[in-house]
Amino acid sequence: MAQKDFHLVSAALATEKTILSNDDEARDIFAIAATEIEEFKKLVWVNPSNAHENCTHWLTQGAKPEKQRYLCQS
């Protein structure tokens, strides 16, 4: 599972550190990895399919990193 989605993480690490994906299972896997991998702690992951994440508003406001959007929130 994580291997097929690693391209998202690679691209985010090489650019603005943000991932937009509706794959919550992959997010959960990478969030666990982020507790151990320092570079992953800098990644923001937003699911545009989840209304409670308010992705459209967040994007129109400049998509600034917010604590609740980081893969690793500790």
C-alpha positions as CSV (number, residue, x, y, z in Angstrom):
1,M,0.0,0.0,0.0
2,A,2.5,2.6,1.1
3,Q,4.8,1.8,-1.8
4,K,2.2,2.6,-4.4
5,D,1.6,6.0,-2.8
6,F,5.2,6.9,-2.1
7,H,5.3,9.1,-5.2
8,L,3.0,11.5,-3.3
9,V,5.4,11.7,-0.4
10,S,8.4,12.1,-2.7
11,A,6.8,14.9,-4.7
12,A,5.7,16.7,-1.5
13,L,9.2,16.4,0.0
14,A,10.7,17.9,-3.2
15,T,8.2,20.8,-3.3
16,E,5.9,22.6,-0.9
17,K,5.5,19.6,1.6
18,T,1.8,19.3,0.9
19,I,-0.2,16.3,-0.2
20,L,-3.9,16.4,-1.4
21,S,-5.2,12.9,-1.5
22,N,-8.5,11.2,-0.7
23,D,-6.6,8.1,0.4
24,D,-7.0,8.1,4.2
25,E,-5.5,4.6,4.5
26,A,-2.3,5.8,2.9
27,R,-2.3,8.9,5.1
28,D,-2.6,6.7,8.2
29,I,0.3,4.6,7.1
30,F,2.5,7.6,6.4
31,A,1.4,9.3,9.7
32,I,2.8,6.2,11.6
33,A,6.0,6.5,9.6
34,A,6.2,10.2,10.4
35,T,6.6,9.4,14.1
36,E,10.0,7.8,13.1
37,I,11.0,9.7,10.0
38,E,12.0,13.3,10.7
39,E,11.4,14.5,7.1
40,F,7.8,13.1,7.1
41,K,7.0,15.3,10.1
42,K,7.1,18.3,7.9
43,L,4.4,17.0,5.5
44,V,0.9,18.4,5.4
45,W,-1.8,15.9,4.2
46,V,-5.3,17.1,3.3
47,N,-8.2,15.0,2.0
48,P,-10.4,17.2,-0.3
49,S,-13.1,14.5,-0.1
50,N,-13.6,15.1,3.6
51,A,-15.9,18.1,4.1
52,H,-14.7,18.6,7.7
53,E,-11.2,19.3,6.4
54,N,-12.6,22.4,4.6
55,C,-10.0,22.0,1.8
56,T,-11.4,24.5,-0.6
57,H,-11.4,27.3,1.9
58,W,-7.9,26.4,3.2
59,L,-6.6,26.4,-0.4
60,T,-8.2,29.8,-1.2
61,Q,-6.6,31.2,2.0
62,G,-3.1,30.3,0.8
63,A,-2.8,26.7,2.1
64,K,-0.6,27.6,5.0
65,P,0.4,24.7,7.1
66,E,-1.8,24.2,10.2
67,K,-1.0,21.9,13.0
68,Q,-4.0,19.6,12.5
69,R,-3.0,19.1,8.9
70,Y,0.5,17.7,9.6
71,L,1.1,14.0,9.2
72,C,2.7,13.9,12.6
73,Q,1.0,16.3,15.1
74,S,3.3,15.7,18.0
